[in-house]
Amino acid sequence: MIRMGPPHSSTRRIPAAGWWLPALVLVLTVAQLAVAQWWPGIERFADKAFGARLVAYPLLMLVAPAVWWLLRGRDRSEPPPYGAFTLVMAPFLVDVTGNSLDFYDTVLWWDDANHFVNWLLLLAGLGMLVTRSVSPDWAVVWLVGGLGAMLAIGWELGEWFTFIRHGTEVDTAYEDTLGDLALGTLGAMAAGVLLWWRRRAGSSS
């Protein structure tokens, strides 16, 4: 049985990160989205729903910090986990930067690598936030992996609704979606394994 108890002692050893780090990631992401939306004549940004991303990405990036502060309440004894916030925000910056550098259209493996690495980063950050009281340790792998699979499904549904269903990629969307779901879930499982290993290493030290 998975138990929710006091925070695991090894999960408290999160490398210190200042508030400026997630703030920098947010600013760099929004700046590139603004250029993509309002700077005319850049072909690589065409038909990729950057207007929707300009609204959705900053909101999604701020969900984890907002929920953490709301649940924190009046408890000011624990410093904010800025490192975890940065990991949660980083995939959005990677995605936008890949579009800015035209990697999606010029580097064949970029999209596949993105789904694996970005889900690893995202779920590592979320896992640091939501698994502190989970035991036994092995349950962290499956909890983080399952959460990543659910988020991968939600992301693919959002992509389809936003720009695939009426776009030029509808003929290849099925195969691409299956690959993205698999890679995202594998990235999430890898994040879970890393968090599990981190716990075990902390327990034995």
N, C-alpha and C positions, 0 to 999 in steps of 0.2 A: 504494500500500500504506500502511495506517495503521501508524505506528511508535510504539513506547513508548520514549521516551528520557529524558534529564534534564528536570527540570521547566522548562516554558517560562518565560522570564524575566519576561514581562508578567503571568503569573498570580500572581506573588508580591506584587503590589501590591494586596492585599485590604484594604479599609478596616478599621482597627482597631476591634474591638468587645470589650467586657469580658465576663467569664464570666456576669455578672449578666443580660445581655440574653437569652440562650437560657433561663437559669434562670427569668426572669420570665415568658417565654412558656409554659414548662412549668407553672409554678404557676398562672397564670391559666386555662390549659386544664383542668387537673385540678380546680381549684376549681369551675368551671362544670359539669364532668361530675359532680362529687359532688352539687351542688345538683340537677341534673337527675335523678339516680338516687335520691336519698334525701329530697328535699323533696316532700311529698305535695301533690297537687291542682293541679299545673301541667300543663294540658292539652297545651300545645305540645310537651311531651317524651314524650307517650304513644306507644307502639308504634314507637319509633325506636331500640331496642336500645342504650340508654345504659348498661346494665349491661355489655354487651360492649365498648362504647367506653371505659368507665372503665378497663378492663384493657388493651385493645389500643392505644389512642392513646398513653398514656405510654410503653409499650414500643416502639412504632414511632418515637416522637420521640427515643428514646435510642439507637436502632440506630446512626445515623451517628456520634455521639460515641464510642460504645463501640467500634465497628470502628476508628475513627481511632486511639484510644488503644492498642488491641491491636496494630495494625500499626506504630504508632510505636516500640514496643519500648523500648529504652534510649536512643533518640535524643531528647535534650531541647533540641536547638539551635533547633528551630522552634516558635514559639508556636502554641497551638491556634487553629484557624480558627473563632472564635466567630461571626463574621458568617455563614459558610456554615451552621453549625449552626442559627443563628436562622432562616435562610431555609427550611431543611428542616422546622423545627418550626412555622413560621408558618401553613401551611395548616390544620393541626389546630386551632389557635386560631381562625382565621377560620371554619371549619366550625362549631365549637361555639358561637361568639359569634353566628353567623347563626341558629342554633336558639334561643339564649337570647333574642334580640331578635325572634323569630318571623318572620324575613325569608323563610324558605323557603315559608311559607304566605301571606304578605301582599305580597311583592315578586315579580312575575312573572318577572323576568329574573335574580333572585338565583342560582338554582341553576346556570343556564348560565354566568353570569359567574364563579361559584365554580370550575367545572371548568377554565375557561381560566386564570384568575388564579392559582388554587392550584397548578396544574401548572407554571405559569411560575415561581412562587416555589420550589416543591419542586425542580424540575429545575435551576434556577439554582444553588441550594445544592449539590445533588448534583454538578452539573457542575463547580463550583469545586473539589470534592473529588476527582473521578475523572478529570478531563481535563488535569491539569497537565502530564503527560508525553506527551500525544497530539500527533502531528504527521502530516500537515500541518494547518494551522489549520482548513481547511474541514471536516476530519473531525469536529471538535467538534460541528458542527451536527447531523450525522447520528447521531453516537453519543448525544448528549443527547436528540435527538428519538426515536430508537429505544428508548432506556431509558424515556423517558416513555410511549411507546405500550405497552410491556410492563407498566409499573406501572399504567397506566389499565385494562388488561385485568384485572389482578389485583384492582384496587379494585372494579371492577364485579362480578366473581365473588364477592368478599366481601360486597358489598351484597346481591346476589341471595340468597346463602346465609343471610345474617343476618336480613334483614327483608322482602325482596320476595316470596320464593316462597310464604309463607303470609300475606302482608299484603294490603292493599287496592289496591296499585299494580300488581298482576301483569298486569292488562289493558293497561296502557300501558308496561310495563317494556321491551318490545322497542325501541320508538321512542325512549324516553328513554335507553336504554343506548347506542344508536347515536350519538345526539347527544352524550352525555357522552364517549364514546370519541373522537369527532372533536374536540371542544373540548379535551379533555385533551392529545391529541396535538399540536394546534395550539399550545397553551400551552407544551408541551415544546419544540417547534421554535422558538418565539419565544425561549425561554430559550437555546437553542443559538445562535441568531443573535446575541443580546446578548453571550454569552460570546465568540463569534467576533469581533464588532466590538470588544469590549474588548481582545482580544489584538492585533488589528490596530492599534488606537489606541495601545496600549502599545509596540508594535514601532516605530511611526513617531515616537514622542516622544523 
